[in-house]
């Protein structure tokens, strides 16, 4: 049986052990069961060779929101399948917000959608992720 923890405690535990999300500069705005909302400011070292933010940064940002949403039940959940559509380029100084919403919460799988918006509330990317729930707690 998985010990109950608050979604906020689980995400705080995850961030404490997630150097990459900390490097991204992620700030947690809101957490609730099966939901997360985070933000970050894009920096120069995130540029690709075309002078815009590397797509992997937007993917990683959305993936962090996905992870925070699907793991905050304190049930270790791993990505089974993910996909992203990029709709707008971004540049240094842009402030992104990612909102992960649970579409399905099954015993062994979960389905999530993450909308990534810029500071003008324009859609930058749309991410979809399916997770596998291991039945193991993140926080024992």
N, CA, C and O atoms as CSV, one atom per row, in Angstrom:
chain,resi,resn,atom,element,x,y,z
A,1,UNK,N,N,0.840,-1.186,0.000
A,1,UNK,CA,C,0.000,0.000,0.000
A,1,UNK,C,C,0.883,1.245,0.000
A,1,UNK,O,O,1.876,1.301,0.724
A,2,UNK,N,N,0.527,2.233,-0.801
A,2,UNK,CA,C,1.302,3.462,-0.907
A,2,UNK,C,C,0.888,4.434,0.185
A,2,UNK,O,O,-0.292,4.744,0.352
A,3,UNK,N,N,1.883,4.907,0.922
A,3,UNK,CA,C,1.619,5.878,1.986
A,3,UNK,C,C,1.183,7.204,1.364
A,3,UNK,O,O,1.791,7.689,0.410
A,4,UNK,N,N,0.130,7.773,1.919
A,4,UNK,CA,C,-0.370,9.044,1.423
A,4,UNK,C,C,0.586,10.186,1.765
A,4,UNK,O,O,1.087,10.276,2.886
A,5,UNK,N,N,0.822,11.029,0.814
A,5,UNK,CA,C,1.602,12.254,0.975
A,5,UNK,C,C,0.828,13.339,0.237
A,5,UNK,O,O,0.061,13.041,-0.679
A,6,UNK,N,N,1.023,14.591,0.629
A,6,UNK,CA,C,0.358,15.655,-0.114
A,6,UNK,C,C,1.037,15.795,-1.473
A,6,UNK,O,O,2.233,15.534,-1.595
A,7,UNK,N,N,0.285,16.203,-2.494
A,7,UNK,CA,C,0.894,16.427,-3.802
A,7,UNK,C,C,2.059,17.426,-3.719
A,7,UNK,O,O,3.060,17.264,-4.417
A,8,UNK,N,N,1.933,18.448,-2.876
A,8,UNK,CA,C,3.001,19.450,-2.735
A,8,UNK,C,C,4.268,18.821,-2.168
A,8,UNK,O,O,5.368,19.136,-2.620
A,9,UNK,N,N,4.127,17.927,-1.175
A,9,UNK,CA,C,5.291,17.262,-0.583
A,9,UNK,C,C,5.986,16.366,-1.596
A,9,UNK,O,O,7.215,16.303,-1.632
A,10,UNK,N,N,5.205,15.672,-2.419
A,10,UNK,CA,C,5.790,14.795,-3.433
A,10,UNK,C,C,6.579,15.617,-4.456
A,10,UNK,O,O,7.702,15.251,-4.803
A,11,UNK,N,N,6.010,16.710,-4.936
A,11,UNK,CA,C,6.691,17.539,-5.935
A,11,UNK,C,C,7.928,18.197,-5.327
A,11,UNK,O,O,8.958,18.295,-5.994
A,12,UNK,N,N,7.851,18.644,-4.090
A,12,UNK,CA,C,9.035,19.215,-3.426
A,12,UNK,C,C,10.143,18.170,-3.346
A,12,UNK,O,O,11.310,18.488,-3.577
A,13,UNK,N,N,9.796,16.940,-3.025
A,13,UNK,CA,C,10.759,15.834,-2.974
A,13,UNK,C,C,11.368,15.596,-4.365
A,13,UNK,O,O,12.577,15.404,-4.496
A,14,UNK,N,N,10.527,15.609,-5.385
A,14,UNK,CA,C,11.012,15.409,-6.752
A,14,UNK,C,C,11.995,16.501,-7.144
A,14,UNK,O,O,13.068,16.210,-7.670
A,15,UNK,N,N,11.637,17.758,-6.892
A,15,UNK,CA,C,12.514,18.879,-7.262
A,15,UNK,C,C,13.845,18.830,-6.526
A,15,UNK,O,O,14.887,19.173,-7.085
A,16,UNK,N,N,13.803,18.404,-5.275
A,16,UNK,CA,C,15.027,18.298,-4.483
A,16,UNK,C,C,16.029,17.346,-5.135
A,16,UNK,O,O,17.239,17.525,-5.000
A,17,UNK,N,N,15.521,16.334,-5.843
A,17,UNK,CA,C,16.373,15.325,-6.457
A,17,UNK,C,C,16.496,15.482,-7.974
A,17,UNK,O,O,17.066,14.610,-8.631
A,18,UNK,N,N,15.985,16.556,-8.537
A,18,UNK,CA,C,15.950,16.754,-9.989
A,18,UNK,C,C,16.802,17.962,-10.378
A,18,UNK,O,O,16.298,19.078,-10.502
A,19,UNK,N,N,18.099,17.722,-10.567
A,19,UNK,CA,C,19.033,18.806,-10.894
A,19,UNK,C,C,18.678,19.479,-12.228
A,19,UNK,O,O,18.859,20.687,-12.380
A,20,UNK,N,N,18.174,18.700,-13.190
A,20,UNK,CA,C,17.873,19.286,-14.493
A,20,UNK,C,C,16.719,20.282,-14.403
A,20,UNK,O,O,16.811,21.377,-14.959
A,21,UNK,N,N,15.642,19.924,-13.718
A,21,UNK,CA,C,14.529,20.874,-13.566
A,21,UNK,C,C,14.983,22.122,-12.818
A,21,UNK,O,O,14.538,23.230,-13.118
A,22,UNK,N,N,15.865,21.941,-11.852
A,22,UNK,CA,C,16.402,23.118,-11.141
A,22,UNK,C,C,17.250,23.957,-12.091
A,22,UNK,O,O,17.184,25.185,-12.042
A,23,UNK,N,N,18.058,23.312,-12.969
A,23,UNK,CA,C,18.861,24.057,-13.948
A,23,UNK,C,C,17.950,24.851,-14.885
A,23,UNK,O,O,18.274,25.976,-15.265
A,24,UNK,N,N,16.813,24.264,-15.254
A,24,UNK,CA,C,15.871,24.991,-16.107
A,24,UNK,C,C,15.340,26.242,-15.416
A,24,UNK,O,O,14.904,27.183,-16.081
A,25,UNK,N,N,15.374,26.256,-14.083
A,25,UNK,CA,C,14.859,27.400,-13.334
A,25,UNK,C,C,13.365,27.312,-13.086
A,25,UNK,O,O,12.691,28.333,-12.951
A,26,UNK,N,N,12.855,26.115,-13.028
A,26,UNK,CA,C,11.418,25.902,-12.860
A,26,UNK,C,C,10.942,26.405,-11.504
A,26,UNK,O,O,11.552,26.141,-10.467
A,27,UNK,N,N,9.839,27.132,-11.544
A,27,UNK,CA,C,9.140,27.571,-10.338
A,27,UNK,C,C,7.776,26.888,-10.332
A,27,UNK,O,O,7.050,26.939,-11.325
A,28,UNK,N,N,7.433,26.262,-9.239
A,28,UNK,CA,C,6.136,25.603,-9.109
A,28,UNK,C,C,5.098,26.648,-8.716
A,28,UNK,O,O,5.248,27.328,-7.701
A,29,UNK,N,N,4.049,26.773,-9.520
A,29,UNK,CA,C,2.987,27.747,-9.267
A,29,UNK,C,C,1.784,27.129,-8.564
A,29,UNK,O,O,1.179,27.753,-7.692
A,30,UNK,N,N,1.439,25.892,-8.949
A,30,UNK,CA,C,0.255,25.253,-8.373
A,30,UNK,C,C,0.375,23.746,-8.540
A,30,UNK,O,O,0.817,23.251,-9.578
A,31,UNK,N,N,-0.023,23.037,-7.509
A,31,UNK,CA,C,-0.018,21.573,-7.515
A,31,UNK,C,C,-1.309,21.101,-6.856
A,31,UNK,O,O,-1.715,21.617,-5.814
A,32,UNK,N,N,-1.941,20.120,-7.475
A,32,UNK,CA,C,-3.069,19.427,-6.865
A,32,UNK,C,C,-3.064,18.016,-7.451
A,32,UNK,O,O,-2.339,17.767,-8.415
A,33,UNK,N,N,-3.840,17.096,-6.907
A,33,UNK,CA,C,-3.800,15.722,-7.411
A,33,UNK,C,C,-3.989,15.645,-8.930
A,33,UNK,O,O,-5.009,16.085,-9.461
A,34,UNK,N,N,-2.984,15.077,-9.625
A,34,UNK,CA,C,-3.061,14.923,-11.067
A,34,UNK,C,C,-2.896,16.201,-11.865
A,34,UNK,O,O,-3.212,16.230,-13.054
A,35,UNK,N,N,-2.408,17.254,-11.235
A,35,UNK,CA,C,-2.305,18.573,-11.885
A,35,UNK,C,C,-1.023,19.272,-11.454
A,35,UNK,O,O,-0.588,19.147,-10.309
A,36,UNK,N,N,-0.426,20.007,-12.382
A,36,UNK,CA,C,0.688,20.890,-12.018
A,36,UNK,C,C,0.711,22.098,-12.946
A,36,UNK,O,O,0.303,22.036,-14.105
A,37,UNK,N,N,1.199,23.182,-12.394
A,37,UNK,CA,C,1.394,24.408,-13.169
A,37,UNK,C,C,2.737,24.967,-12.742
A,37,UNK,O,O,2.967,25.228,-11.561
A,38,UNK,N,N,3.638,25.154,-13.728
A,38,UNK,CA,C,4.994,25.609,-13.451
A,38,UNK,C,C,5.352,26.740,-14.411
A,38,UNK,O,O,4.674,26.955,-15.415
A,39,UNK,N,N,6.429,27.461,-14.087
A,39,UNK,CA,C,6.895,28.514,-14.989
A,39,UNK,C,C,8.414,28.533,-15.011
A,39,UNK,O,O,9.069,27.968,-14.135
A,40,UNK,N,N,8.960,29.188,-16.019
A,40,UNK,CA,C,10.402,29.390,-16.123
A,40,UNK,C,C,10.684,30.525,-17.101
A,40,UNK,O,O,9.864,30.843,-17.963
A,41,UNK,N,N,11.855,31.126,-16.950
A,41,UNK,CA,C,12.318,32.186,-17.846
A,41,UNK,C,C,13.381,31.589,-18.762
A,41,UNK,O,O,14.309,30.929,-18.295
A,42,UNK,N,N,13.245,31.822,-20.058
A,42,UNK,CA,C,14.205,31.289,-21.020
A,42,UNK,C,C,15.490,32.124,-21.016
A,42,UNK,O,O,15.456,33.352,-20.939
A,43,UNK,N,N,16.631,31.413,-21.102
A,43,UNK,CA,C,17.949,32.054,-21.010
A,43,UNK,C,C,18.752,31.842,-22.289
A,43,UNK,O,O,18.442,30.959,-23.088
A,44,UNK,N,N,19.793,32.668,-22.477
A,44,UNK,CA,C,20.629,32.600,-23.675
A,44,UNK,C,C,21.243,31.230,-23.899
A,44,UNK,O,O,21.350,30.787,-25.043
A,45,UNK,N,N,21.654,30.542,-22.828
A,45,UNK,CA,C,22.296,29.242,-23.001
A,45,UNK,C,C,21.308,28.154,-23.459
A,45,UNK,O,O,21.699,26.998,-23.624
A,46,UNK,N,N,20.047,28.513,-23.661
A,46,UNK,CA,C,19.042,27.576,-24.144
A,46,UNK,C,C,18.798,27.720,-25.649
A,46,UNK,O,O,17.931,27.046,-26.204
A,47,UNK,N,N,19.568,28.604,-26.313
A,47,UNK,CA,C,19.410,28.848,-27.747
A,47,UNK,C,C,19.924,27.682,-28.581
A,47,UNK,O,O,20.861,26.986,-28.190
A,48,UNK,N,N,19.294,27.481,-29.740
A,48,UNK,CA,C,19.834,26.542,-30.724
A,48,UNK,C,C,20.610,27.317,-31.781
A,48,UNK,O,O,20.810,28.523,-31.637
A,49,UNK,N,N,21.046,26.647,-32.834
A,49,UNK,CA,C,21.833,27.284,-33.884
A,49,UNK,C,C,21.070,28.271,-34.748
A,49,UNK,O,O,21.673,28.978,-35.555
A,50,UNK,N,N,19.746,28.334,-34.593
A,50,UNK,CA,C,18.922,29.270,-35.366
A,50,UNK,C,C,18.585,30.527,-34.585
A,50,UNK,O,O,17.874,31.399,-35.085
A,51,UNK,N,N,19.091,30.627,-33.355
A,51,UNK,CA,C,18.855,31.818,-32.546
A,51,UNK,C,C,17.532,31.821,-31.795
A,51,UNK,O,O,17.126,32.849,-31.254
A,52,UNK,N,N,16.861,30.679,-31.759
A,52,UNK,CA,C,15.637,30.542,-30.964
A,52,UNK,C,C,15.883,29.446,-29.925
A,52,UNK,O,O,16.870,28.714,-30.000
A,53,UNK,N,N,14.989,29.349,-28.975
A,53,UNK,CA,C,15.165,28.353,-27.925
A,53,UNK,C,C,15.063,26.944,-28.511
A,53,UNK,O,O,14.165,26.651,-29.301
A,54,UNK,N,N,15.985,26.090,-28.115
A,54,UNK,CA,C,16.031,24.709,-28.577
A,54,UNK,C,C,14.730,23.995,-28.221
A,54,UNK,O,O,14.223,24.142,-27.109
A,55,UNK,N,N,14.199,23.233,-29.152
A,55,UNK,CA,C,12.952,22.505,-28.913
A,55,UNK,C,C,13.039,21.546,-27.741
A,55,UNK,O,O,12.033,21.272,-27.086
A,56,UNK,N,N,14.232,21.033,-27.470
A,56,UNK,CA,C,14.414,20.128,-26.340
A,56,UNK,C,C,14.158,20.806,-25.007
A,56,UNK,O,O,13.780,20.150,-24.036
A,57,UNK,N,N,14.361,22.111,-24.956
A,57,UNK,CA,C,14.090,22.857,-23.719
A,57,UNK,C,C,12.582,22.896,-23.479
A,57,UNK,O,O,12.122,22.621,-22.370
A,58,UNK,N,N,11.813,23.234,-24.510
A,58,UNK,CA,C,10.350,23.263,-24.361
A,58,UNK,C,C,9.828,21.867,-24.026
A,58,UNK,O,O,8.927,21.719,-23.201
A,59,UNK,N,N,10.400,20.837,-24.674
A,59,UNK,CA,C,9.985,19.472,-24.375
A,59,UNK,C,C,10.291,19.126,-22.919
A,59,UNK,O,O,9.437,18.587,-22.215
A,60,UNK,N,N,11.498,19.433,-22.472
A,60,UNK,CA,C,11.898,19.120,-21.099
A,60,UNK,C,C,11.035,19.848,-20.084
A,60,UNK,O,O,10.673,19.287,-19.050
A,61,UNK,N,N,10.709,21.095,-20.378
A,61,UNK,CA,C,9.851,21.888,-19.499
A,61,UNK,C,C,8.475,21.230,-19.381
A,61,UNK,O,O,7.962,21.047,-18.277
A,62,UNK,N,N,7.881,20.877,-20.525
A,62,UNK,CA,C,6.572,20.210,-20.516
A,62,UNK,C,C,6.663,18.850,-19.829
A,62,UNK,O,O,5.749,18.452,-19.107
A,63,UNK,N,N,7.762,18.143,-20.053
A,63,UNK,CA,C,7.952,16.834,-19.440
A,63,UNK,C,C,8.027,16.946,-17.915
A,63,UNK,O,O,7.533,16.065,-17.211
A,64,UNK,N,N,8.630,18.003,-17.401
A,64,UNK,CA,C,8.671,18.215,-15.952
A,64,UNK,C,C,7.260,18.445,-15.408
A,64,UNK,O,O,6.899,17.887,-14.371
A,65,UNK,N,N,6.464,19.257,-16.097
A,65,UNK,CA,C,5.074,19.476,-15.653
A,65,UNK,C,C,4.309,18.154,-15.656
A,65,UNK,O,O,3.555,17.865,-14.727
A,66,UNK,N,N,4.503,17.360,-16.695
A,66,UNK,CA,C,3.889,16.035,-16.803
A,66,UNK,C,C,4.305,15.153,-15.620
A,66,UNK,O,O,3.464,14.516,-14.985
A,67,UNK,N,N,5.596,15.124,-15.335
A,67,UNK,CA,C,6.100,14.299,-14.231
A,67,UNK,C,C,5.523,14.736,-12.890
A,67,UNK,O,O,5.138,13.899,-12.073
A,68,UNK,N,N,5.462,16.047,-12.664
A,68,UNK,CA,C,4.924,16.543,-11.392
A,68,UNK,C,C,3.450,16.187,-11.243
A,68,UNK,O,O,2.992,15.877,-10.143
A,69,UNK,N,N,2.701,16.232,-12.354
A,69,UNK,CA,C,1.273,15.924,-12.295
A,69,UNK,C,C,1.028,14.428,-12.096
A,69,UNK,O,O,0.194,14.043,-11.275
A,70,UNK,N,N,1.739,13.591,-12.832
A,70,UNK,CA,C,1.417,12.156,-12.758
A,70,UNK,C,C,2.040,11.466,-11.556
A,70,UNK,O,O,1.600,10.378,-11.187
A,71,UNK,N,N,3.045,12.059,-10.937
A,71,UNK,CA,C,3.680,11.444,-9.766
A,71,UNK,C,C,3.175,11.979,-8.438
A,71,UNK,O,O,3.513,11.424,-7.392
A,72,UNK,N,N,2.379,13.033,-8.444
A,72,UNK,CA,C,2.060,13.673,-7.167
A,72,UNK,C,C,1.059,12.910,-6.304
A,72,UNK,O,O,0.666,13.384,-5.238
A,73,UNK,N,N,0.647,11.726,-6.764
A,73,UNK,CA,C,-0.141,10.824,-5.918
A,73,UNK,C,C,0.787,9.984,-5.019
A,73,UNK,O,O,0.314,9.162,-4.234
A,74,UNK,N,N,2.103,10.194,-5.138
A,74,UNK,CA,C,3.127,9.405,-4.437
A,74,UNK,C,C,3.149,7.968,-4.949
A,74,UNK,O,O,3.420,7.035,-4.193
A,75,UNK,N,N,2.862,7.796,-6.239
A,75,UNK,CA,C,2.939,6.510,-6.913
A,75,UNK,C,C,3.919,6.704,-8.060
A,75,UNK,O,O,3.586,7.330,-9.066
A,76,UNK,N,N,5.139,6.163,-7.911
A,76,UNK,CA,C,6.180,6.349,-8.923
A,76,UNK,C,C,5.640,5.999,-10.301
A,76,UNK,O,O,5.241,4.863,-10.560
A,77,UNK,N,N,5.634,6.996,-11.179
A,77,UNK,CA,C,5.077,6.847,-12.526
A,77,UNK,C,C,6.130,7.240,-13.546
A,77,UNK,O,O,6.784,8.275,-13.414
A,78,UNK,N,N,6.286,6.410,-14.559
A,78,UNK,CA,C,7.301,6.614,-15.590
A,78,UNK,C,C,6.630,6.811,-16.945
A,78,UNK,O,O,5.583,6.226,-17.224
A,79,UNK,N,N,7.247,7.641,-17.780
A,79,UNK,CA,C,6.686,7.903,-19.104
A,79,UNK,C,C,6.714,6.645,-19.961
A,79,UNK,O,O,7.742,5.975,-20.070
A,80,UNK,N,N,5.584,6.336,-20.560
A,80,UNK,CA,C,5.480,5.249,-21.539
A,80,UNK,C,C,5.545,5.800,-22.949
A,80,UNK,O,O,6.170,5.211,-23.831
A,81,UNK,N,N,4.894,6.935,-23.153
A,81,UNK,CA,C,4.800,7.527,-24.483
A,81,UNK,C,C,4.586,9.025,-24.325
A,81,UNK,O,O,3.777,9.462,-23.507
A,82,UNK,N,N,5.306,9.796,-25.101
A,82,UNK,CA,C,5.128,11.248,-25.089
A,82,UNK,C,C,5.180,11.772,-26.518
A,82,UNK,O,O,5.780,11.158,-27.400
A,83,UNK,N,N,4.545,12.910,-26.728
A,83,UNK,CA,C,4.581,13.576,-28.028
A,83,UNK,C,C,4.414,15.065,-27.784
A,83,UNK,O,O,3.766,15.484,-26.826
A,84,UNK,N,N,5.010,15.857,-28.667
A,84,UNK,CA,C,4.877,17.306,-28.541
A,84,UNK,C,C,4.692,17.919,-29.919
A,84,UNK,O,O,5.270,17.462,-30.905
A,85,UNK,N,N,3.883,18.950,-29.967
A,85,UNK,CA,C,3.715,19.775,-31.157
A,85,UNK,C,C,4.163,21.177,-30.800
A,85,UNK,O,O,3.697,21.746,-29.813
A,86,UNK,N,N,5.057,21.737,-31.589
A,86,UNK,CA,C,5.538,23.096,-31.375
A,86,UNK,C,C,4.710,24.031,-32.251
A,86,UNK,O,O,4.547,23.787,-33.446
A,87,UNK,N,N,4.190,25.097,-31.656
A,87,UNK,CA,C,3.314,26.002,-32.400
A,87,UNK,C,C,3.864,27.405,-32.541
A,87,UNK,O,O,3.382,28.179,-33.368
A,88,UNK,N,N,4.878,27.748,-31.738
A,88,UNK,CA,C,5.433,29.103,-31.785
A,88,UNK,C,C,6.864,29.055,-31.266
A,88,UNK,O,O,7.148,28.364,-30.288
A,89,UNK,N,N,7.774,29.792,-31.920
A,89,UNK,CA,C,9.153,29.854,-31.443
A,89,UNK,C,C,9.234,30.728,-30.192
A,89,UNK,O,O,8.360,31.552,-29.924
A,90,UNK,N,N,10.294,30.521,-29.450
A,90,UNK,CA,C,10.521,31.299,-28.235
A,90,UNK,C,C,11.933,31.844,-28.258
A,90,UNK,O,O,12.783,31.378,-29.017
A,91,UNK,N,N,12.175,32.846,-27.411
A,91,UNK,CA,C,13.483,33.495,-27.379
A,91,UNK,C,C,13.869,33.807,-25.935
A,91,UNK,O,O,13.023,33.778,-25.042
A,92,UNK,N,N,15.151,34.106,-25.709
A,92,UNK,CA,C,15.570,34.443,-24.345
A,92,UNK,C,C,14.742,35.596,-23.779
A,92,UNK,O,O,14.426,36.557,-24.481
A,93,UNK,N,N,14.404,35.479,-22.520
A,93,UNK,CA,C,13.582,36.481,-21.842
A,93,UNK,C,C,12.114,36.125,-21.800
A,93,UNK,O,O,11.370,36.644,-20.966
A,94,UNK,N,N,11.680,35.230,-22.706
A,94,UNK,CA,C,10.280,34.794,-22.656
A,94,UNK,C,C,10.031,34.047,-21.347
A,94,UNK,O,O,10.903,33.339,-20.845
A,95,UNK,N,N,8.843,34.215,-20.814
A,95,UNK,CA,C,8.433,33.503,-19.612
A,95,UNK,C,C,7.397,32.470,-20.029
A,95,UNK,O,O,6.331,32.806,-20.544
A,96,UNK,N,N,7.733,31.207,-19.797
A,96,UNK,CA,C,6.824,30.129,-20.169
A,96,UNK,C,C,6.090,29.604,-18.949
A,96,UNK,O,O,6.620,29.588,-17.838
A,97,UNK,N,N,4.863,29.178,-19.183
A,97,UNK,CA,C,4.049,28.507,-18.170
A,97,UNK,C,C,3.595,27.190,-18.781
A,97,UNK,O,O,3.153,27.147,-19.929
A,98,UNK,N,N,3.706,26.121,-18.008
A,98,UNK,CA,C,3.217,24.813,-18.446
A,98,UNK,C,C,2.166,24.347,-17.460
A,98,UNK,O,O,2.387,24.344,-16.249
A,99,UNK,N,N,1.019,23.954,-17.994
A,99,UNK,CA,C,-0.082,23.471,-17.170
A,99,UNK,C,C,-0.410,22.043,-17.594
A,99,UNK,O,O,-0.873,21.798,-18.708
A,100,UNK,N,N,-0.159,21.108,-16.680
A,100,UNK,CA,C,-0.419,19.686,-16.938
A,100,UNK,C,C,-1.754,19.296,-16.333
A,100,UNK,O,O,-2.002,19.512,-15.147
A,101,UNK,N,N,-2.611,18.719,-17.163
A,101,UNK,CA,C,-3.947,18.319,-16.745
A,101,UNK,C,C,-4.127,16.824,-16.975
A,101,UNK,O,O,-3.777,16.293,-18.029
A,102,UNK,N,N,-4.670,16.172,-15.981
A,102,UNK,CA,C,-4.920,14.738,-16.067
A,102,UNK,C,C,-6.170,14.472,-16.897
A,102,UNK,O,O,-7.230,15.039,-16.633
A,103,UNK,N,N,-6.042,13.610,-17.900
A,103,UNK,CA,C,-7.181,13.220,-18.727
A,103,UNK,C,C,-7.717,11.852,-18.329
A,103,UNK,O,O,-8.900,11.562,-18.504
A,104,UNK,N,N,-6.828,11.008,-17.787
A,104,UNK,CA,C,-7.215,9.658,-17.350
A,104,UNK,C,C,-6.310,9.242,-16.204
A,104,UNK,O,O,-5.091,9.392,-16.290
A,105,UNK,N,N,-6.892,8.720,-15.132
A,105,UNK,CA,C,-6.129,8.230,-13.987
A,105,UNK,C,C,-6.524,6.779,-13.735
A,105,UNK,O,O,-7.473,6.493,-13.005
A,106,UNK,N,N,-5.778,5.878,-14.351
A,106,UNK,CA,C,-6.053,4.457,-14.174
A,106,UNK,C,C,-5.169,3.849,-13.103
A,106,UNK,O,O,-4.270,4.508,-12.579
A,107,UNK,N,N,-5.424,2.603,-12.782
A,107,UNK,CA,C,-4.636,1.910,-11.772
A,107,UNK,C,C,-3.186,1.746,-12.221
A,107,UNK,O,O,-2.270,1.869,-11.409
A,108,UNK,N,N,-2.969,1.466,-13.521
A,108,UNK,CA,C,-1.608,1.238,-13.993
A,108,UNK,C,C,-1.122,2.257,-15.012
A,108,UNK,O,O,0.067,2.280,-15.331
A,109,UNK,N,N,-2.004,3.096,-15.528
A,109,UNK,CA,C,-1.592,4.121,-16.489
A,109,UNK,C,C,-2.311,5.435,-16.210
A,109,UNK,O,O,-3.339,5.476,-15.534
A,110,UNK,N,N,-1.746,6.493,-16.746
A,110,UNK,CA,C,-2.365,7.815,-16.675
A,110,UNK,C,C,-2.111,8.541,-17.985
A,110,UNK,O,O,-1.096,8.306,-18.641
A,111,UNK,N,N,-3.018,9.413,-18.364
A,111,UNK,CA,C,-2.890,10.196,-19.592
A,111,UNK,C,C,-2.986,11.676,-19.233
A,111,UNK,O,O,-3.890,12.086,-18.505
A,112,UNK,N,N,-2.050,12.474,-19.749
A,112,UNK,CA,C,-1.946,13.889,-19.391
A,112,UNK,C,C,-1.740,14.742,-20.630
A,112,UNK,O,O,-1.127,14.314,-21.608
A,113,UNK,N,N,-2.265,15.955,-20.567
A,113,UNK,CA,C,-2.024,16.976,-21.589
A,113,UNK,C,C,-1.346,18.157,-20.917
A,113,UNK,O,O,-1.739,18.581,-19.830
A,114,UNK,N,N,-0.321,18.682,-21.579
A,114,UNK,CA,C,0.402,19.848,-21.055
A,114,UNK,C,C,0.349,20.951,-22.104
A,114,UNK,O,O,0.790,20.775,-23.240
A,115,UNK,N,N,-0.197,22.087,-21.700
A,115,UNK,CA,C,-0.197,23.279,-22.562
A,115,UNK,C,C,0.927,24.193,-22.101
A,115,UNK,O,O,1.008,24.549,-20.925
A,116,UNK,N,N,1.797,24.573,-23.038
A,116,UNK,CA,C,2.900,25.488,-22.742
A,116,UNK,C,C,2.563,26.822,-23.393
A,116,UNK,O,O,2.375,26.908,-24.606
A,117,UNK,N,N,2.489,27.857,-22.569
A,117,UNK,CA,C,2.127,29.199,-23.030
A,117,UNK,C,C,3.260,30.170,-22.752
A,117,UNK,O,O,4.032,29.982,-21.812
A,118,UNK,N,N,3.359,31.223,-23.582
A,118,UNK,CA,C,4.325,32.286,-23.290
A,118,UNK,C,C,3.650,33.377,-22.461
A,118,UNK,O,O,2.485,33.258,-22.083
A,119,UNK,N,N,4.404,34.442,-22.186
A,119,UNK,CA,C,3.901,35.520,-21.321
A,119,UNK,C,C,2.730,36.286,-21.950
A,119,UNK,O,O,2.055,37.053,-21.263
A,120,UNK,N,N,2.488,36.082,-23.248
A,120,UNK,CA,C,1.355,36.725,-23.926
A,120,UNK,C,C,0.160,35.788,-24.017
A,120,UNK,O,O,-0.807,36.068,-24.725
A,121,UNK,N,N,0.233,34.665,-23.289
A,121,UNK,CA,C,-0.820,33.652,-23.270
A,121,UNK,C,C,-1.008,32.987,-24.633
A,121,UNK,O,O,-2.099,32.520,-24.960
A,122,UNK,N,N,0.076,32.949,-25.430
A,122,UNK,CA,C,0.054,32.296,-26.737
A,122,UNK,C,C,0.566,30.868,-26.573
A,122,UNK,O,O,1.526,30.628,-25.840
A,123,UNK,N,N,-0.073,29.929,-27.253
A,123,UNK,CA,C,0.337,28.536,-27.193
A,123,UNK,C,C,1.683,28.357,-27.886
A,123,UNK,O,O,1.831,28.673,-29.066
A,124,UNK,N,N,2.648,27.854,-27.153
A,124,UNK,CA,C,4.001,27.612,-27.658
A,124,UNK,C,C,4.152,26.136,-28.033
A,124,UNK,O,O,4.794,25.807,-29.031
A,125,UNK,N,N,3.559,25.252,-27.229
A,125,UNK,CA,C,3.656,23.818,-27.494
A,125,UNK,C,C,2.499,23.093,-26.817
A,125,UNK,O,O,1.949,23.551,-25.815
A,126,UNK,N,N,2.153,21.961,-27.389
A,126,UNK,CA,C,1.135,21.087,-26.816
A,126,UNK,C,C,1.767,19.701,-26.680
A,126,UNK,O,O,2.217,19.106,-27.659
A,127,UNK,N,N,1.788,19.209,-25.450
A,127,UNK,CA,C,2.454,17.956,-25.100
A,127,UNK,C,C,1.416,16.971,-24.592
A,127,UNK,O,O,0.495,17.351,-23.870
A,128,UNK,N,N,1.563,15.702,-24.968
A,128,UNK,CA,C,0.701,14.657,-24.444
A,128,UNK,C,C,1.589,13.547,-23.922
A,128,UNK,O,O,2.550,13.148,-24.581
A,129,UNK,N,N,1.268,13.045,-22.733
A,129,UNK,CA,C,2.080,11.984,-22.165
A,129,UNK,C,C,1.239,10.905,-21.511
A,129,UNK,O,O,0.228,11.184,-20.866
A,130,UNK,N,N,1.677,9.667,-21.692
A,130,UNK,CA,C,1.082,8.521,-21.014
A,130,UNK,C,C,2.118,7.980,-20.045
A,130,UNK,O,O,3.281,7.800,-20.407
A,131,UNK,N,N,1.695,7.720,-18.807
A,131,UNK,CA,C,2.620,7.191,-17.813
A,131,UNK,C,C,2.200,5.809,-17.359
A,131,UNK,O,O,1.033,5.427,-17.453
A,132,UNK,N,N,3.184,5.066,-16.863
A,132,UNK,CA,C,2.957,3.770,-16.234
A,132,UNK,C,C,3.151,3.931,-14.743
A,132,UNK,O,O,4.174,4.458,-14.303
A,133,UNK,N,N,2.183,3.484,-13.957
A,133,UNK,CA,C,2.250,3.587,-12.507
A,133,UNK,C,C,2.842,2.290,-11.942
A,133,UNK,O,O,2.296,1.206,-12.146
A,134,UNK,N,N,3.968,2.422,-11.229
A,134,UNK,CA,C,4.701,1.255,-10.753
A,134,UNK,C,C,4.126,0.654,-9.481
A,134,UNK,O,O,4.394,-0.506,-9.168
A,135,UNK,N,N,3.329,1.438,-8.737
A,135,UNK,CA,C,2.825,0.971,-7.457
A,135,UNK,C,C,3.815,1.154,-6.325
A,135,UNK,O,O,3.564,0.712,-5.203
A,136,UNK,N,N,4.948,1.805,-6.607
A,136,UNK,CA,C,5.967,2.063,-5.574
A,136,UNK,C,C,5.885,3.527,-5.158
A,136,UNK,O,O,5.687,4.392,-6.011
A,137,UNK,N,N,6.031,3.823,-3.882
A,137,UNK,CA,C,5.979,5.226,-3.437
A,137,UNK,C,C,7.259,5.977,-3.770
A,137,UNK,O,O,8.346,5.399,-3.754
A,138,UNK,N,N,7.130,7.265,-4.072
A,138,UNK,CA,C,8.310,8.126,-4.215
A,138,UNK,C,C,8.881,8.460,-2.849
A,138,UNK,O,O,10.095,8.453,-2.650
A,139,UNK,N,N,7.995,8.751,-1.917
A,139,UNK,CA,C,8.393,9.045,-0.545
A,139,UNK,C,C,7.930,7.863,0.307
A,139,UNK,O,O,6.731,7.675,0.512
A,140,UNK,N,N,8.881,7.065,0.804
A,140,UNK,CA,C,8.490,5.877,1.600
A,140,UNK,C,C,7.709,6.246,2.854
A,140,UNK,O,O,7.315,5.365,3.618
